[in-house]
Amino acid sequence: MIHVLTLTYLTPRETVVAHMAEHKAWLREHADQGRILLSGPRPEGGAVIVTADLDDAQVRELIESDPWHKLGIASYEQLAFEGRNASPGVITAAEPDDSVLLINVATTDDAAASVAALARAVEHVSVTADGFRGSRLLTSVDGDAIVNLAAWTDRERFDAIFEDPEFMRRYEAFAETTTGAKYRLYRTSRVITPGR
């Protein structure tokens, strides 16, 4: 389950600020370990943390390890939900799993035509393929290349799309719009978050 943790300050602002460095170090440690996906202050005061896919015991351990919790600076309100959909590139698993990220780079003389053709292939995959988690199509600033970032549950399900004749027809139509294309599959090796 993904957990949204809402922090409410229980102490004066000076106390919050005095212990900010400890709390930020805690946030970064858990973000780098894949347990925290997002965090930040709320305009009306307090803060929000969005966790990776953690069970209740893991979330309780996470909260209890926060210096702000230990010092009684903030209380935590918890909301859990099943994270079924995520933007490609967002990895919700706290521990490495079998998921793969496709990075397909294609050079082109007509980025708009290449994106449109690739979108037709990916849209087919989005309604037919098991294990597909989503795709993001990017165009280079110079307009001479496009990139497809696509997330998959595992390599076997990714490989299965090449057995689908309709996908292959659409992918070949995309290839005709490019001057070259190459893809690779990747797994997360390490996460490094901003140190500020």
C-alpha positions as a Markdown table, in Angstrom:
| # | Residue | x | y | z |
|---|---|---|---|---|
| 1 | Met | 0.0 | 0.0 | 0.0 |
| 2 | Ile | 1.1 | 3.6 | -0.7 |
| 3 | His | 0.7 | 5.8 | 2.4 |
| 4 | Val | 0.1 | 9.5 | 2.5 |
| 5 | Leu | 1.3 | 10.8 | 5.8 |
| 6 | Thr | 0.1 | 14.2 | 6.9 |
| 7 | Leu | 2.3 | 15.9 | 9.6 |
| 8 | Thr | 0.8 | 18.4 | 11.9 |
| 9 | Tyr | 3.2 | 20.5 | 14.0 |
| 10 | Leu | 2.7 | 20.2 | 17.7 |
| 11 | Thr | 5.4 | 22.7 | 18.8 |
| 12 | Pro | 6.2 | 26.4 | 18.0 |
| 13 | Arg | 7.9 | 27.0 | 14.7 |
| 14 | Glu | 11.2 | 27.7 | 16.4 |
| 15 | Thr | 11.3 | 24.1 | 17.6 |
| 16 | Val | 10.4 | 22.8 | 14.2 |
| 17 | Val | 13.2 | 24.8 | 12.6 |
| 18 | Ala | 15.7 | 23.9 | 15.3 |
| 19 | His | 15.3 | 20.2 | 14.4 |
| 20 | Met | 14.9 | 20.6 | 10.6 |
| 21 | Ala | 18.4 | 19.3 | 9.7 |
| 22 | Glu | 17.8 | 16.0 | 11.6 |
| 23 | His | 14.4 | 15.6 | 9.9 |
| 24 | Lys | 15.8 | 16.4 | 6.4 |
| 25 | Ala | 18.6 | 13.9 | 6.9 |
| 26 | Trp | 16.0 | 11.3 | 7.9 |
| 27 | Leu | 13.9 | 12.1 | 4.8 |
| 28 | Arg | 16.9 | 11.8 | 2.5 |
| 29 | Glu | 18.0 | 8.5 | 4.0 |
| 30 | His | 14.6 | 6.9 | 3.5 |
| 31 | Ala | 14.1 | 8.5 | 0.0 |
| 32 | Asp | 17.5 | 7.1 | -1.1 |
| 33 | Gln | 16.4 | 3.7 | 0.2 |
| 34 | Gly | 13.2 | 3.9 | -1.8 |
| 35 | Arg | 10.8 | 4.1 | 1.1 |
| 36 | Ile | 9.8 | 7.8 | 0.6 |
| 37 | Leu | 8.6 | 8.9 | -2.8 |
| 38 | Leu | 7.7 | 12.5 | -2.2 |
| 39 | Ser | 7.8 | 14.9 | 0.8 |
| 40 | Gly | 7.4 | 18.6 | 1.4 |
| 41 | Pro | 5.7 | 21.4 | 3.4 |
| 42 | Arg | 2.1 | 22.3 | 3.2 |
| 43 | Pro | 1.2 | 26.0 | 2.5 |
| 44 | Glu | -1.0 | 26.1 | 5.6 |
| 45 | Gly | 1.7 | 24.5 | 7.8 |
| 46 | Gly | 2.8 | 21.0 | 8.5 |
| 47 | Ala | 4.0 | 18.6 | 5.8 |
| 48 | Val | 3.1 | 15.6 | 3.7 |
| 49 | Ile | 5.1 | 12.5 | 3.0 |
| 50 | Val | 4.1 | 9.9 | 0.3 |
| 51 | Thr | 5.7 | 6.5 | 0.9 |
| 52 | Ala | 6.6 | 3.7 | -1.5 |
| 53 | Asp | 4.6 | 0.5 | -1.4 |
| 54 | Leu | 5.0 | -0.5 | 2.3 |
| 55 | Asp | 3.0 | -2.6 | 4.7 |
| 56 | Asp | 1.6 | -1.2 | 7.9 |
| 57 | Ala | 4.5 | -2.4 | 10.1 |
| 58 | Gln | 7.1 | -0.8 | 7.7 |
| 59 | Val | 5.2 | 2.5 | 7.9 |
| 60 | Arg | 5.0 | 2.4 | 11.6 |
| 61 | Glu | 8.8 | 1.8 | 11.8 |
| 62 | Leu | 9.3 | 4.7 | 9.4 |
| 63 | Ile | 7.2 | 7.1 | 11.5 |
| 64 | Glu | 8.8 | 6.0 | 14.7 |
| 65 | Ser | 12.3 | 6.6 | 13.4 |
| 66 | Asp | 11.6 | 10.2 | 12.4 |
| 67 | Pro | 13.3 | 12.6 | 14.8 |
| 68 | Trp | 10.3 | 14.9 | 14.8 |
| 69 | His | 8.1 | 12.0 | 16.0 |
| 70 | Lys | 10.6 | 11.0 | 18.7 |
| 71 | Leu | 10.8 | 14.6 | 20.0 |
| 72 | Gly | 7.0 | 15.1 | 19.8 |
| 73 | Ile | 7.4 | 17.9 | 17.2 |
| 74 | Ala | 4.8 | 16.5 | 14.8 |
| 75 | Ser | 1.8 | 14.1 | 14.8 |
| 76 | Tyr | 1.1 | 11.8 | 11.8 |
| 77 | Glu | -2.2 | 11.2 | 10.1 |
| 78 | Gln | -2.2 | 8.2 | 7.8 |
| 79 | Leu | -4.1 | 7.5 | 4.6 |
| 80 | Ala | -3.4 | 4.3 | 2.6 |
| 81 | Phe | -4.3 | 3.4 | -0.9 |
| 82 | Glu | -3.4 | 0.7 | -3.5 |
| 83 | Gly | -1.0 | 2.3 | -5.9 |
| 84 | Arg | -2.2 | 0.7 | -9.2 |
| 85 | Asn | -1.2 | 3.5 | -11.6 |
| 86 | Ala | 2.0 | 5.5 | -11.7 |
| 87 | Ser | 3.7 | 7.7 | -14.2 |
| 88 | Pro | 6.5 | 5.9 | -16.0 |
| 89 | Gly | 9.8 | 6.3 | -14.2 |
| 90 | Val | 8.1 | 6.4 | -10.8 |
| 91 | Ile | 9.0 | 3.2 | -9.0 |
| 92 | Thr | 6.8 | 2.5 | -6.1 |
| 93 | Ala | 8.5 | -0.7 | -4.8 |
| 94 | Ala | 10.7 | 0.1 | -1.8 |
| 95 | Glu | 12.8 | -3.0 | -2.5 |
| 96 | Pro | 14.2 | -4.0 | -5.9 |
| 97 | Asp | 11.8 | -6.3 | -7.8 |
| 98 | Asp | 11.6 | -7.7 | -11.3 |
| 99 | Ser | 10.2 | -4.5 | -12.8 |
| 100 | Val | 12.0 | -3.1 | -15.8 |
| 101 | Leu | 12.1 | 0.4 | -17.4 |
| 102 | Leu | 12.4 | 0.5 | -21.2 |
| 103 | Ile | 14.3 | 3.4 | -22.6 |
| 104 | Asn | 13.9 | 3.5 | -26.4 |
| 105 | Val | 15.9 | 6.3 | -28.2 |
| 106 | Ala | 15.1 | 7.0 | -31.8 |
| 107 | Thr | 16.7 | 9.6 | -34.1 |
| 108 | Thr | 14.3 | 11.3 | -36.6 |
| 109 | Asp | 13.9 | 14.0 | -39.2 |
| 110 | Asp | 10.3 | 14.5 | -38.2 |
| 111 | Ala | 9.8 | 14.2 | -34.4 |
| 112 | Ala | 6.0 | 14.9 | -34.6 |
| 113 | Ala | 5.5 | 12.0 | -37.1 |
| 114 | Ser | 7.7 | 9.7 | -35.0 |
| 115 | Val | 5.9 | 10.5 | -31.8 |
| 116 | Ala | 2.5 | 10.0 | -33.4 |
| 117 | Ala | 3.5 | 6.6 | -34.9 |
| 118 | Leu | 5.1 | 5.4 | -31.7 |
| 119 | Ala | 2.0 | 6.6 | -29.7 |
| 120 | Arg | -0.2 | 4.3 | -31.9 |
| 121 | Ala | 2.0 | 1.3 | -31.0 |
| 122 | Val | 2.1 | 2.2 | -27.3 |
| 123 | Glu | -1.6 | 2.9 | -27.1 |
| 124 | His | -2.2 | -0.6 | -28.5 |
| 125 | Val | 0.1 | -2.1 | -25.8 |
| 126 | Ser | -1.8 | 0.0 | -23.1 |
| 127 | Val | -5.0 | -1.9 | -23.8 |
| 128 | Thr | -3.7 | -5.3 | -24.7 |
| 129 | Ala | -0.5 | -6.1 | -22.8 |
| 130 | Asp | -0.2 | -7.6 | -19.3 |
| 131 | Gly | 2.4 | -6.1 | -17.1 |
| 132 | Phe | 2.5 | -2.7 | -18.9 |
| 133 | Arg | 2.6 | 0.1 | -16.3 |
| 134 | Gly | 2.7 | 3.2 | -18.5 |
| 135 | Ser | 4.8 | 5.1 | -21.0 |
| 136 | Arg | 6.1 | 8.6 | -21.4 |
| 137 | Leu | 7.1 | 9.9 | -24.9 |
| 138 | Leu | 9.7 | 12.7 | -24.9 |
| 139 | Thr | 11.0 | 14.8 | -27.8 |
| 140 | Ser | 14.6 | 16.2 | -27.7 |
| 141 | Val | 14.9 | 20.0 | -27.4 |
| 142 | Asp | 16.5 | 20.0 | -30.8 |
| 143 | Gly | 13.7 | 18.0 | -32.3 |
| 144 | Asp | 16.0 | 15.3 | -33.8 |
| 145 | Ala | 15.3 | 12.5 | -31.4 |
| 146 | Ile | 12.5 | 11.0 | -29.4 |
| 147 | Val | 12.6 | 8.8 | -26.2 |
| 148 | Asn | 10.1 | 6.4 | -24.9 |
| 149 | Leu | 10.2 | 5.6 | -21.2 |
| 150 | Ala | 7.9 | 2.7 | -20.4 |
| 151 | Ala | 7.6 | 0.8 | -17.2 |
| 152 | Trp | 6.9 | -3.0 | -17.1 |
| 153 | Thr | 6.3 | -5.4 | -14.2 |
| 154 | Asp | 8.9 | -7.8 | -15.6 |
| 155 | Arg | 11.0 | -8.6 | -18.7 |
| 156 | Glu | 8.9 | -11.7 | -19.7 |
| 157 | Arg | 5.8 | -9.6 | -20.1 |
| 158 | Phe | 7.7 | -6.9 | -22.0 |
| 159 | Asp | 9.2 | -9.6 | -24.4 |
| 160 | Ala | 5.7 | -10.9 | -25.0 |
| 161 | Ile | 4.6 | -7.8 | -26.9 |
| 162 | Phe | 6.8 | -8.8 | -29.8 |
| 163 | Glu | 4.6 | -11.9 | -30.4 |
| 164 | Asp | 1.6 | -9.6 | -31.0 |
| 165 | Pro | 1.2 | -9.1 | -34.8 |
| 166 | Glu | -0.7 | -5.8 | -34.4 |
| 167 | Phe | 1.9 | -4.3 | -32.1 |
| 168 | Met | 4.7 | -5.4 | -34.6 |
| 169 | Arg | 2.8 | -3.8 | -37.5 |
| 170 | Arg | 2.5 | -0.5 | -35.6 |
| 171 | Tyr | 6.1 | -0.6 | -34.3 |
| 172 | Glu | 7.3 | -1.2 | -37.9 |
| 173 | Ala | 5.3 | 1.8 | -39.0 |
| 174 | Phe | 7.0 | 3.8 | -36.3 |
| 175 | Ala | 10.5 | 2.5 | -37.4 |
| 176 | Glu | 9.8 | 3.9 | -40.9 |
| 177 | Thr | 9.6 | 7.4 | -39.4 |
| 178 | Thr | 13.0 | 7.2 | -37.8 |
| 179 | Thr | 16.6 | 7.3 | -39.0 |
| 180 | Gly | 17.6 | 4.9 | -36.3 |
| 181 | Ala | 16.3 | 3.4 | -33.0 |
| 182 | Lys | 17.6 | 1.3 | -30.2 |
| 183 | Tyr | 16.1 | 0.2 | -26.9 |
| 184 | Arg | 17.5 | -1.2 | -23.7 |
| 185 | Leu | 15.8 | -2.5 | -20.5 |
| 186 | Tyr | 16.9 | -1.2 | -17.1 |
| 187 | Arg | 16.5 | -1.9 | -13.4 |
| 188 | Thr | 17.0 | 0.5 | -10.6 |
| 189 | Ser | 20.4 | 0.2 | -9.0 |
| 190 | Arg | 20.4 | 3.2 | -6.8 |
| 191 | Val | 18.4 | 6.3 | -6.0 |
| 192 | Ile | 20.0 | 9.6 | -5.0 |
| 193 | Thr | 17.8 | 12.4 | -3.9 |
| 194 | Pro | 18.7 | 16.2 | -3.7 |
| 195 | Gly | 21.0 | 16.9 | -0.8 |
| 196 | Arg | 19.6 | 20.3 | 0.0 |
